[in-house]
């Protein structure tokens, strides 16, 4: 309506602004539903034909905040594939070998396999595919249960999950979290052995010796680590964690585990083929949405010039 109103004004600048608003609304309203076919066009390479089903989706925690970094693992009756890196808040997984099997996807970080909303699910049923389906591209958003956030060998998780949680700062040396809960809950800190917790404060007060809150040890591929648990009472609280990181210690799984998982999933036995596929997936994951948005903006600008550049057009309201 604003675009139509501006187009009715007999001044060039106003009419051009109105033309752009009209064009923008028309183009995006029409083209946004076509993003999935556009993604299909990018996602299928010569090596991976249209008969290869793929699932993708956003990765979020129970607070519906995106999880940008981490690893996922796929469990099926014949075994387990992981760790598979999440390069942004979107995962992309070819699932040809899992179509006829029940698949469980975990968020695999810091010695824990966090359950997600995809548990013992048939991909064929989940994506409503049939045996004759081709060019299958299925979106399934993944919610990770219990995990607050993961970054560089540090995982924060809670049980039960608080109603509100905000991680305001998350670095390798300092973490600041604000929470609000109607019930008492356990706040867990899982760290690889490359980290040491120097201090832990609740509402500005130190909890004392951190070893009193040690819960258990774990082994994560080539890394050892430990988990601490502190009980957080009802209400609004500020949690501060100070850490020391050993610069000579690894904090992420060795690349050989990632390579083997990706090789098993993608079905490549040679390094060049695997690297090509990883590069393609990362390109689609990071560039695809930006590329499509740029394309729609270009079309909107062209249509706006067409509408706004015709001096005899007048819109009567």
C-alpha positions in Angstrom: 0.0 0.0 0.0 2.9 2.4 0.8 4.3 1.7 -2.6 1.1 2.5 -4.4 0.7 5.7 -2.3 4.2 6.8 -3.3 3.6 6.0 -7.0 0.6 8.3 -6.9 2.8 11.3 -6.0 3.8 13.2 -9.2 7.5 13.5 -8.2 10.2 11.3 -9.7 12.0 10.4 -6.4 8.7 9.4 -4.6 7.5 7.4 -7.6 10.8 5.5 -7.9 10.7 4.7 -4.2 7.1 3.5 -4.6 8.1 1.5 -7.7 10.9 -0.3 -5.7 8.6 -1.1 -2.8 6.0 -2.6 -5.2 8.7 -4.5 -7.1 10.3 -5.8 -3.9 6.9 -7.1 -2.6 6.0 -8.7 -5.9 9.4 -10.4 -6.4 10.0 -11.7 -2.9 6.4 -12.8 -2.4 6.6 -14.8 -5.7 10.1 -16.1 -5.5 10.8 -17.0 -1.9 8.8 -20.3 -2.1 11.1 -21.1 -5.1 14.2 -21.2 -2.8 14.1 -25.0 -2.4 14.2 -25.7 -6.1 17.0 -23.2 -6.4 18.9 -25.1 -3.7 18.3 -28.3 -5.5 19.9 -26.9 -8.5 23.0 -26.1 -6.5 23.2 -29.1 -4.3 23.3 -31.8 -7.0 26.7 -32.1 -8.7 27.7 -34.4 -11.5 29.1 -36.9 -9.0 25.9 -36.8 -6.9 23.0 -37.3 -9.2 19.4 -36.4 -8.6 18.7 -39.8 -7.1 20.7 -38.9 -4.0 18.2 -37.8 -1.2 19.5 -35.1 1.1 18.2 -33.7 4.4 19.0 -30.3 5.7 17.8 -27.8 8.3 18.6 -25.4 11.0 20.2 -26.5 14.2 18.8 -25.0 17.4 18.8 -25.6 21.2 15.7 -25.8 23.4 15.7 -22.0 23.7 15.4 -21.9 19.9 18.8 -20.2 19.6 21.0 -21.3 16.7 23.9 -23.6 17.3 26.6 -22.4 14.9 29.5 -24.8 15.8 29.7 -28.4 16.7 29.4 -31.9 15.4 26.6 -34.3 14.6 26.6 -38.1 14.6 24.3 -40.5 12.8 23.3 -43.8 14.4 21.6 -46.4 12.3 21.1 -50.2 12.8 24.4 -50.9 11.0 26.6 -48.6 12.9 27.5 -44.9 13.7 28.9 -42.1 11.5 30.6 -39.1 13.3 31.8 -36.6 14.0 30.4 -34.6 11.1 31.1 -30.8 11.5 28.3 -28.2 11.5 29.8 -25.3 9.6 27.1 -22.9 10.4 23.6 -23.2 11.9 22.6 -25.4 9.0 23.4 -29.1 8.5 23.3 -30.8 5.1 23.5 -34.6 5.0 23.2 -37.1 2.1 21.0 -39.9 3.3 20.9 -42.5 0.5 22.3 -45.3 2.7 19.8 -44.6 5.5 16.5 -44.5 3.5 15.3 -47.9 4.6 16.6 -47.7 8.1 15.7 -45.9 11.3 18.1 -43.0 11.8 19.0 -41.2 15.0 20.9 -37.9 14.9 22.9 -36.8 17.9 24.7 -33.6 18.6 28.1 -35.1 19.3 30.3 -32.8 21.5 32.5 -33.0 24.6 32.0 -36.7 25.2 28.2 -36.4 25.1 25.7 -37.5 22.4 22.9 -35.1 22.9 19.6 -36.3 21.7 17.7 -34.4 19.0 14.1 -34.5 17.7 15.3 -37.0 15.1 15.4 -40.3 17.0 14.8 -43.7 15.4 13.1 -42.0 12.4 12.6 -43.5 9.0 13.9 -40.8 6.5 11.4 -42.2 3.9 8.6 -41.6 6.4 10.0 -38.4 7.8 10.4 -36.8 4.4 7.3 -38.5 2.9 9.3 -40.0 0.1 8.3 -43.0 -1.9 10.5 -45.4 -3.8 10.1 -43.5 -7.1 11.0 -40.1 -5.6 13.8 -38.3 -7.3 15.6 -35.1 -6.6 14.6 -35.5 -2.9 15.5 -32.5 -0.8 13.9 -32.6 2.6 14.1 -30.0 5.3 14.0 -31.1 8.9 15.0 -28.6 11.6 17.0 -30.2 14.3 16.4 -29.3 18.0 19.2 -30.4 20.4 17.9 -31.4 23.9 19.8 -30.1 26.9 22.6 -28.3 25.2 22.9 -24.6 25.8 25.9 -23.9 23.6 29.2 -25.5 22.4 32.4 -23.8 21.3 36.0 -25.0 21.0 35.9 -27.9 23.4 33.5 -26.4 25.9 29.9 -27.5 26.2 27.3 -25.9 28.5 24.2 -27.9 29.2 21.3 -28.0 31.6 18.7 -30.4 33.0 15.9 -29.5 33.3 16.3 -26.7 30.8 15.6 -23.2 32.2 12.7 -21.2 30.7 15.0 -18.4 29.7 18.8 -18.4 29.0 21.1 -15.9 27.5 24.8 -16.5 26.8 26.1 -13.0 26.6 29.8 -13.9 26.4 31.5 -17.1 25.3 35.3 -17.1 24.8 38.0 -19.6 25.7 38.8 -17.5 28.8 35.5 -16.2 30.1 31.8 -17.2 29.9 28.9 -15.2 31.1 25.4 -16.6 31.2 22.0 -15.2 32.5 19.3 -17.7 33.3 15.7 -17.6 34.7 14.0 -20.7 35.8 10.8 -21.6 37.7 12.4 -24.8 39.1 15.8 -25.8 40.5 18.1 -27.2 37.8 21.5 -28.6 37.1 24.0 -26.4 35.2 26.7 -28.6 33.5 30.1 -27.5 32.3 31.9 -30.0 30.1 35.5 -29.2 29.0 38.3 -31.0 27.3 41.5 -31.4 29.3 43.1 -28.5 27.5 41.0 -26.2 29.8 41.1 -25.5 33.5 38.3 -23.7 35.3 39.9 -20.9 37.4 36.8 -19.7 39.1 33.0 -20.1 39.0 30.7 -17.3 40.3 26.9 -17.2 40.8 25.5 -13.7 41.1 29.0 -12.4 41.8 29.8 -14.8 44.6 32.4 -17.5 44.2 31.3 -21.1 44.7 34.7 -22.0 46.1 36.8 -25.0 45.1 35.6 -26.1 41.7 36.7 -29.7 42.4 33.7 -30.0 44.7 31.4 -29.9 41.7 33.3 -32.5 39.6 30.8 -35.0 38.2 32.5 -37.5 35.8 35.3 -37.9 33.2 34.8 -38.8 29.6 36.6 -39.7 26.4 35.8 -38.0 23.1 37.5 -39.5 20.1 41.2 -38.5 20.8 40.4 -36.2 23.7 39.9 -36.6 27.4 37.7 -34.3 29.4 35.5 -33.8 32.5 32.1 -32.5 33.5 31.2 -30.3 36.4 27.6 -29.8 37.8 26.3 -27.1 40.0 22.7 -26.7 41.2 21.1 -23.4 40.3 18.1 -22.3 42.4 14.8 -20.9 41.3 14.9 -17.3 39.9 17.1 -15.1 37.8 20.8 -15.7 38.1 24.1 -14.6 36.5 26.7 -17.4 36.0 30.4 -16.4 35.3 33.1 -18.9 34.4 36.8 -18.0 34.1 39.0 -20.5 32.3 42.6 -21.1 31.4 43.4 -22.7 28.0 46.6 -24.6 27.3 47.7 -23.3 23.9 49.6 -26.6 23.2 46.6 -28.8 23.8 44.0 -29.8 21.2 40.4 -28.9 21.9 38.7 -30.4 18.9 38.7 -34.0 17.6 41.6 -34.9 15.3 40.9 -34.2 11.6 41.4 -37.9 10.8 38.1 -38.7 12.6 36.2 -36.0 10.7 37.7 -37.2 7.4 36.8 -40.8 8.0 33.2 -39.9 9.0 32.7 -37.7 6.0 34.3 -40.3 3.7 32.0 -43.0 5.0 28.9 -40.7 4.7 29.7 -39.4 1.2 31.0 -42.6 -0.2 34.3 -41.3 -1.5 37.5 -43.3 -1.2 39.8 -40.7 -2.6 40.8 -37.4 -1.0 40.2 -35.1 -4.0 36.6 -36.4 -4.4 35.9 -35.9 -0.7 37.3 -32.4 -0.6 35.3 -31.4 -3.7 32.1 -32.6 -2.0 32.9 -30.9 1.3 33.7 -27.7 -0.6 30.4 -27.9 -2.5 28.4 -28.5 0.6 30.1 -25.6 2.4 29.5 -23.3 -0.6 25.8 -24.1 -0.6 25.5 -23.8 3.2 27.2 -20.4 3.4 26.7 -18.7 0.0 23.4 -20.2 -1.2 21.0 -17.9 0.7 23.1 -14.8 0.0 23.2 -15.6 -3.7 19.5 -16.1 -3.9 18.8 -12.9 -2.0 21.1 -10.9 -4.3 19.4 -12.4 -7.3 16.0 -11.3 -6.0 17.2 -7.8 -5.1 18.6 -7.4 -8.7 15.3 -8.5 -10.2 13.5 -6.1 -7.8 15.7 -3.2 -8.9 15.3 -3.9 -12.5 11.5 -4.1 -12.2 11.5 -0.9 -10.2 13.4 0.9 -12.9 10.9 -0.3 -15.4 7.9 0.9 -13.4 9.4 4.1 -12.1 11.1 5.2 -15.3 7.8 5.5 -17.3 6.8 9.1 -16.8 3.2 8.7 -18.0 2.3 6.1 -15.4 0.1 7.4 -12.7 -1.5 5.4 -9.9 -4.9 6.6 -8.9 -5.9 5.6 -5.3 
